[in-house]
Amino acid sequence: RAKTVLNHVNYEINIPKELAIRSFDLNVIVGNLLENAIESAEQSKERWLELFLNYERGMLFIRAEIVMIMQ
């Protein structure tokens, strides 16, 4: 959905196939994060979203960035 409603969408996902978290739970977390980020980015002039998921030293890092230039 993000690619159809936003001007810029970039993502980078570096996680192993097997995590200590269930895939269902991860899907709910990332899905909610994305829905909120897309909704916010849609309201901005730039309509920009970047998402990064990275797994390092036993920890999962999730970062969503949006550019918010309001008019």
Short mmCIF file of the C-alpha atoms (twelve columns), coordinates in Angstrom:
data_MODEL
# 
_entry.id   MODEL 
# 
loop_
_atom_site.group_PDB 
_atom_site.id 
_atom_site.type_symbol 
_atom_site.label_atom_id 
_atom_site.label_alt_id 
_atom_site.label_comp_id 
_atom_site.label_asym_id 
_atom_site.label_seq_id 
_atom_site.Cartn_x 
_atom_site.Cartn_y 
_atom_site.Cartn_z 
_atom_site.pdbx_PDB_model_num 
ATOM 1  C CA . ARG A 1  0.000  0.000   0.000  1 
ATOM 2  C CA . ALA A 2  2.834  2.423   0.821  1 
ATOM 3  C CA . LYS A 3  4.222  2.294   -2.705 1 
ATOM 4  C CA . THR A 4  0.858  3.274   -4.181 1 
ATOM 5  C CA . VAL A 5  0.097  6.252   -1.903 1 
ATOM 6  C CA . LEU A 6  3.568  7.669   -1.125 1 
ATOM 7  C CA . ASN A 7  6.194  9.362   -3.284 1 
ATOM 8  C CA . HIS A 8  9.203  7.633   -1.704 1 
ATOM 9  C CA . VAL A 9  9.338  4.238   -0.021 1 
ATOM 10 C CA . ASN A 10 12.590 2.560   0.962  1 
ATOM 11 C CA . TYR A 11 13.171 -0.444  3.179  1 
ATOM 12 C CA . GLU A 12 16.015 -2.604  4.377  1 
ATOM 13 C CA . ILE A 13 15.402 -5.876  6.188  1 
ATOM 14 C CA . ASN A 14 18.275 -7.883  7.651  1 
ATOM 15 C CA . ILE A 15 16.861 -10.518 9.981  1 
ATOM 16 C CA . PRO A 16 17.475 -14.260 10.213 1 
ATOM 17 C CA . LYS A 17 14.758 -16.736 9.291  1 
ATOM 18 C CA . GLU A 18 14.594 -18.015 12.857 1 
ATOM 19 C CA . LEU A 19 13.912 -15.489 15.619 1 
ATOM 20 C CA . ALA A 20 12.960 -15.838 19.265 1 
ATOM 21 C CA . ILE A 21 9.692  -14.055 18.439 1 
ATOM 22 C CA . ARG A 22 6.801  -15.778 16.685 1 
ATOM 23 C CA . SER A 23 6.285  -14.658 13.098 1 
ATOM 24 C CA . PHE A 24 2.647  -13.825 13.906 1 
ATOM 25 C CA . ASP A 25 3.705  -11.443 16.689 1 
ATOM 26 C CA . LEU A 26 6.353  -9.824  14.495 1 
ATOM 27 C CA . ASN A 27 3.795  -9.385  11.728 1 
ATOM 28 C CA . VAL A 28 1.362  -7.650  14.114 1 
ATOM 29 C CA . ILE A 29 4.080  -5.310  15.442 1 
ATOM 30 C CA . VAL A 30 5.479  -4.357  12.035 1 
ATOM 31 C CA . GLY A 31 2.007  -4.190  10.471 1 
ATOM 32 C CA . ASN A 32 0.754  -1.720  13.097 1 
ATOM 33 C CA . LEU A 33 3.933  0.324   12.827 1 
ATOM 34 C CA . LEU A 34 3.615  0.507   9.043  1 
ATOM 35 C CA . GLU A 35 -0.063 1.441   9.101  1 
ATOM 36 C CA . ASN A 36 0.648  4.320   11.494 1 
ATOM 37 C CA . ALA A 37 3.717  5.458   9.538  1 
ATOM 38 C CA . ILE A 38 1.910  5.339   6.184  1 
ATOM 39 C CA . GLU A 39 -1.032 7.275   7.591  1 
ATOM 40 C CA . SER A 40 1.292  9.969   8.950  1 
ATOM 41 C CA . ALA A 41 3.392  10.138  5.776  1 
ATOM 42 C CA . GLU A 42 0.236  10.531  3.649  1 
ATOM 43 C CA . GLN A 43 -0.530 13.773  5.485  1 
ATOM 44 C CA . SER A 44 2.878  15.257  4.690  1 
ATOM 45 C CA . LYS A 45 3.825  17.201  1.588  1 
ATOM 46 C CA . GLU A 46 6.883  14.975  0.997  1 
ATOM 47 C CA . ARG A 47 5.056  11.627  1.437  1 
ATOM 48 C CA . TRP A 48 8.313  9.872   2.403  1 
ATOM 49 C CA . LEU A 49 8.747  6.611   4.348  1 
ATOM 50 C CA . GLU A 50 11.757 4.456   5.157  1 
ATOM 51 C CA . LEU A 51 11.699 1.255   7.207  1 
ATOM 52 C CA . PHE A 52 14.691 -0.626  8.588  1 
ATOM 53 C CA . LEU A 53 14.662 -3.962  10.413 1 
ATOM 54 C CA . ASN A 54 17.993 -5.235  11.655 1 
ATOM 55 C CA . TYR A 55 18.961 -8.073  13.982 1 
ATOM 56 C CA . GLU A 56 22.198 -7.634  15.941 1 
ATOM 57 C CA . ARG A 57 23.612 -9.355  19.021 1 
ATOM 58 C CA . GLY A 58 20.303 -10.997 19.906 1 
ATOM 59 C CA . MET A 59 18.216 -7.841  19.552 1 
ATOM 60 C CA . LEU A 60 15.751 -6.812  16.850 1 
ATOM 61 C CA . PHE A 61 15.925 -3.145  15.877 1 
ATOM 62 C CA . ILE A 62 12.975 -1.597  14.050 1 
ATOM 63 C CA . ARG A 63 13.192 1.962   12.741 1 
ATOM 64 C CA . ALA A 64 10.571 3.781   10.699 1 
ATOM 65 C CA . GLU A 65 11.330 7.242   9.360  1 
ATOM 66 C CA . ILE A 66 8.916  9.676   7.800  1 
ATOM 67 C CA . VAL A 67 9.507  13.203  6.578  1 
ATOM 68 C CA . MET A 68 6.887  15.540  7.975  1 
ATOM 69 C CA . ILE A 69 6.739  18.888  6.216  1 
ATOM 70 C CA . MET A 70 3.284  20.187  6.948  1 
ATOM 71 C CA . GLN A 71 1.582  22.990  5.086  1 
# 
